[in-house]
Amino acid sequence: MVALSAGVYMLTGYLGSGKTTLLQKLLAYLQSQDGRVVVLMNEMGDEDIDGEQIQGFGFPVKKLLDGCICCSIRGELTEGLKDILASFEPDHILIETTGVADPVDVVDALTHPELYDRLELKGIISVVDASRFRSLISRFQSSSTLVKTIRNQVKYADLLLLNKIDLVTPDVLEKVKAKLLELNPHAPIHQTIQSDMDLRELLNIKRAAERSAAIQARDKAGTPVQKSIGRMSTLDKVKRSLGFSAGQPSLYNSIETFSYHFTGPVDADKFEDFLWDLPKNVYRAKGYVLFKGREELISFQHTENQVHLFPFENFGPKMVAVFIGEGLDREKIIADLEACY
C-alpha cells in the first residue's frame, strides 16, 4: 500500500510576531476536525518555552531545541520528520520555525529525497508584526543577514498575517502593507489582532506558484486577467508605458519544488556538468543517482556554486533528484537531465 502524503503547514515570522498565538488558535480549531495532527516546534535555546503552551491541546508535539532547523540542526528536522511519519502517520504536520529561520533553508530540509514523496508542503504562513516590521528591515538597525531573513520570510510566504495592527497608526499600517506588497505581490494579506483570522481559509491555502500558474494558464486561454502579478522588469515597464505589450509575469517570489525519478544509471561526467550548469534560480538540487559502470549509489548536493558527490552505501533510498528554486523551467531541467543517460 502506498503511504499517503502528510500535509505540512509552515508557520514563520520574526521573534515575537505572534506565531505561537496563531498556532494555539489553529490547534484549538483542529480539535473539532477529523485527522491526525502532529506539531513540530523549534526553539533556539536549550529550554522549551512556547512548547509548554501547546501540550494541553492533546496533539503529539515534537521539539527541536538549541539550534535553528534551517542551519545547525537541519539534519535533526529530517530525522524528526521520519520519526513523526513512522510513529503517527499524520494527516497534517504543523511546523513552527524559530523566528530567525529562512524559509528557503527550511524547505530544503523538508524536501529530503527520502521524504519528498511522503510530504506535501501546503503553504508557508508568515506572521508580520506591524509595529516593528519597518524598523527590523532597516539596514541601519539590523545586520544584513537578519534583514535578508526577515525579507525572505515575507517574500516566500503563501499567506501573510499582518498582525498587531492595533499598535500602529493607519498611516504606518499603509506603509507596512505597501512594503509587503513590494516584497511579495502574490500572497493574500490578512490584517489581524492577536493573530485572529478565519482558520478555514488558512488551512485551504494555495501555494503562490500554483496561483500564478493558474493565472498564466487562463491568460494563455484568452481570459482577461490582471497582469500585475509577478515582477516586471524595467524594460517591460517602459514597453507598457509606450503602449507595447510587456512580457509574461514571472513565477518568482515563490519557492517551488519538483522531483525526478531516474530510470537507470547516468553518465558521471555529463551529470556533474548538468549540476554545474543549473540556472541560478535553482537554489538546491539533491538526491541519489547511479553512475554507469559503478556499483555504489551516489548522493549528490548542489547549492549555489557548490557541487558535492559522494558514495552512499545504503541502497534503501530511491534514485531520485529533488529541485528547489523560483520560476523553475521544469521541462528544460528534465530535458537537460535526461541528456545525461
C-alpha positions in Angstrom: 0.0 0.0 0.0 1.4 3.4 -0.9 1.6 5.8 2.1 -0.5 9.0 1.7 1.3 12.3 1.9 1.1 14.4 5.1 0.2 18.0 4.5 2.8 20.4 6.0 2.0 23.9 7.1 5.0 26.1 8.0 4.5 29.0 10.4 7.3 31.5 10.1 7.9 35.1 11.1 10.3 37.1 13.2 10.6 36.6 17.0 7.5 37.9 18.9 5.4 38.4 15.8 2.6 36.1 17.0 3.4 32.7 15.5 2.7 30.7 18.8 -0.6 32.6 19.3 -1.6 31.6 15.8 -0.5 28.0 16.4 -2.7 27.9 19.6 -5.7 29.1 17.7 -5.1 26.7 14.9 -4.8 23.7 17.3 -8.0 24.7 19.1 -9.8 24.7 15.8 -8.3 21.4 14.7 -9.6 19.7 17.9 -13.0 19.8 16.4 -11.9 18.5 13.0 -11.0 15.0 11.7 -7.5 14.0 11.0 -4.3 13.2 12.8 -2.2 16.3 13.6 1.4 16.5 14.8 3.2 19.7 15.9 6.9 20.2 15.4 8.4 23.2 17.2 11.8 24.7 17.0 13.4 26.8 19.8 16.8 28.5 19.5 17.8 27.9 23.2 18.1 24.7 25.2 14.9 25.5 27.1 11.4 25.0 25.6 9.3 28.0 26.4 6.4 28.0 23.9 6.1 24.3 23.7 4.6 24.1 27.2 1.7 26.2 26.0 0.9 23.7 23.2 0.9 20.4 25.2 -2.7 20.9 26.5 -4.3 20.6 23.1 -3.9 16.8 23.0 -1.8 16.6 19.9 1.7 15.0 19.7 4.4 17.7 19.9 8.0 17.1 18.8 10.5 19.7 19.9 13.8 20.6 18.3 15.9 22.7 20.7 19.2 24.5 20.8 19.5 25.4 17.2 17.7 26.5 14.1 16.1 23.9 11.8 17.3 25.9 8.8 21.0 25.6 9.7 22.7 23.9 12.7 20.1 21.2 13.3 18.7 20.8 9.8 19.5 17.1 9.9 17.5 16.7 13.1 14.5 18.1 11.3 14.8 15.4 8.6 15.2 12.7 11.3 12.4 14.2 13.3 10.0 14.1 10.3 11.0 10.5 9.6 10.1 9.6 13.2 6.8 11.5 13.0 5.8 9.7 9.8 6.7 6.3 11.2 5.1 6.8 14.7 2.0 8.8 14.0 1.1 8.5 10.3 -0.2 12.1 10.5 -2.6 13.8 8.1 -1.2 17.2 9.0 2.1 18.4 10.3 2.4 22.0 11.7 5.9 23.3 11.9 6.6 26.5 13.9 10.0 27.7 13.0 12.3 29.8 15.1 12.0 33.5 14.4 15.3 33.7 12.6 14.7 30.8 10.2 14.9 31.4 6.4 12.1 29.6 4.6 14.4 28.6 1.7 16.5 26.6 4.1 13.6 25.0 5.8 12.0 23.9 2.5 15.4 22.4 1.7 15.2 20.4 4.9 11.6 19.3 4.2 12.5 18.0 0.7 15.0 15.3 1.6 14.8 12.7 -1.2 13.7 10.0 1.3 10.8 12.2 2.5 9.8 14.0 -0.7 7.0 11.6 -1.7 5.6 11.5 1.8 5.3 15.2 2.5 3.3 17.9 0.7 4.0 21.5 1.6 0.6 23.0 1.8 1.8 26.5 2.4 4.1 28.9 4.1 2.3 31.3 6.5 4.3 34.3 7.7 3.3 36.4 10.6 4.4 40.0 10.5 4.5 42.4 13.4 3.1 45.6 12.0 4.6 47.6 14.9 8.2 46.5 14.3 8.5 45.5 10.6 9.8 48.7 9.2 12.5 49.1 11.8 13.5 45.4 11.5 14.2 45.6 7.8 16.1 48.8 8.1 19.8 48.1 7.3 20.8 50.8 9.7 19.2 48.9 12.7 19.7 45.3 11.8 22.5 43.1 10.4 22.3 42.4 6.6 21.9 38.7 7.3 18.9 39.4 9.6 17.4 41.8 7.1 17.6 39.2 4.4 16.0 36.5 6.6 13.1 38.8 7.6 12.6 39.8 3.9 12.6 36.2 2.8 10.0 35.3 5.5 7.7 37.7 3.6 8.9 37.2 0.1 8.3 33.4 0.1 5.1 33.3 2.1 1.9 31.9 0.5 -0.2 33.8 3.1 0.7 36.8 5.2 -0.8 37.7 8.6 -0.2 41.4 9.2 -0.5 41.2 13.0 -0.7 43.7 15.8 -2.4 46.3 13.6 -4.0 47.8 16.8 -0.5 49.0 17.8 0.1 51.3 14.7 -1.5 54.3 13.1 -3.4 54.0 9.8 -0.6 55.8 8.1 2.1 53.4 9.3 -0.2 50.4 8.5 -0.5 51.5 4.9 3.3 51.9 4.6 3.8 48.4 6.0 1.3 46.9 3.6 2.9 48.7 0.7 6.3 47.2 1.6 4.7 43.7 2.0 3.2 44.0 -1.5 6.5 45.2 -2.9 8.3 42.1 -1.4 5.5 39.7 -2.2 2.8 40.6 -4.7 1.4 37.0 -4.7 0.3 36.3 -1.1 -3.0 37.5 0.3 -2.6 39.8 3.3 -4.8 39.3 6.4 -4.8 42.2 8.9 -5.1 40.7 12.4 -5.1 41.5 16.1 -3.6 38.7 18.2 -3.3 36.5 15.0 -7.1 36.1 14.8 -8.3 35.1 11.3 -10.6 32.6 9.5 -8.6 29.4 10.1 -10.6 27.6 7.4 -9.0 30.0 4.9 -5.6 29.3 6.3 -6.0 25.5 6.0 -7.2 25.9 2.4 -4.1 27.9 1.5 -2.8 27.7 -2.1 0.9 27.9 -3.0 1.8 31.2 -4.7 3.3 29.4 -7.6 0.0 27.5 -8.1 -2.0 30.7 -8.2 0.4 32.4 -10.6 0.4 29.3 -12.9 -3.4 29.3 -12.9 -3.5 33.0 -13.8 -1.0 32.5 -16.6 -2.9 29.4 -17.9 -6.1 31.5 -18.1 -4.2 34.3 -19.7 -3.0 32.0 -22.5 -6.5 30.7 -22.9 -7.6 34.3 -23.7 -9.5 35.0 -20.5 -8.9 38.6 -19.3 -6.8 38.7 -16.1 -4.9 41.2 -14.1 -1.3 41.2 -15.3 0.3 43.0 -12.4 1.1 39.8 -10.5 4.8 38.9 -10.5 7.9 41.0 -11.1 8.0 43.3 -14.1 11.4 44.3 -15.5 12.4 47.9 -16.1 12.2 47.2 -19.9 8.7 45.8 -19.6 7.6 48.9 -17.6 8.9 51.1 -20.4 7.2 49.0 -23.0 3.9 49.2 -21.2 4.2 53.0 -20.8 4.7 53.2 -24.6 1.7 51.1 -25.3 3.6 47.9 -26.2 2.7 44.6 -24.5 5.0 43.5 -21.7 6.3 40.0 -21.1 4.5 37.4 -19.1 4.6 37.9 -15.3 7.2 35.6 -13.7 6.6 32.9 -11.1 9.3 34.4 -9.0 8.7 35.2 -5.3 7.5 31.7 -4.6 9.6 28.6 -3.6 8.9 25.7 -6.0 10.0 22.1 -5.7 9.7 19.1 -8.0 11.2 15.7 -8.2 12.6 13.5 -11.0 12.9 9.7 -10.7 15.8 8.2 -12.6 15.0 5.3 -15.0 18.6 4.0 -14.9 22.2 4.9 -14.5 23.6 8.1 -16.0 27.0 9.2 -17.3 29.0 10.6 -14.4 30.7 13.4 -16.3 27.6 14.6 -18.0 25.6 14.5 -14.8 28.3 16.6 -12.9 28.3 19.1 -15.8 24.5 19.2 -15.6 24.7 20.1 -11.9 27.3 22.9 -12.5 25.2 24.3 -15.4 21.9 24.6 -13.5 20.5 28.1 -13.7 20.8 30.5 -10.8 17.1 30.3 -9.9 17.7 26.6 -8.9 18.7 27.1 -5.2 19.1 23.5 -4.3 19.4 20.1 -6.1 19.9 16.9 -4.2 19.2 13.2 -4.3 20.6 9.8 -5.1 21.9 8.6 -8.5 23.6 5.6 -10.0 26.5 6.2 -12.4 27.2 3.9 -15.4 29.9 1.3 -14.6 29.8 1.9 -10.9 28.1 -0.3 -8.2 27.7 2.2 -5.3 24.8 4.7 -5.1 25.9 8.3 -5.3 24.5 11.0 -3.0 24.6 14.5 -4.6 24.1 18.0 -3.4 24.0 21.3 -5.4 23.9 24.6 -3.5 24.6 27.9 -5.3 28.2 27.5 -6.6 29.0 24.2 -4.9 28.5 20.6 -6.1 29.2 17.6 -3.8 29.2 14.0 -4.9 30.0 11.1 -2.5 29.3 7.3 -2.4 26.3 6.2 -0.4 26.4 2.6 0.7 22.8 2.3 1.7 20.7 1.3 -1.3 17.5 2.0 0.5 16.8 5.4 -0.9 15.2 5.7 -4.3 17.2 7.0 -7.3 15.6 10.5 -7.3 16.5 14.1 -7.8 14.8 17.0 -6.0 15.0 20.6 -7.2 14.2 23.7 -5.2 14.0 27.3 -6.6 11.9 30.0 -8.1 10.3 30.2 -11.6 11.7 26.8 -12.5 11.6 25.7 -16.1 10.8 22.1 -15.3 10.7 20.9 -18.9 14.2 22.4 -19.7 15.7 21.0 -16.5 14.3 17.5 -17.1 15.4 17.6 -20.8 18.9 18.5 -19.7 18.9 15.8 -17.1 17.7 13.1 -19.5 20.6 14.0 -21.8 22.8 12.5 -19.2 21.6 8.9 -19.8 
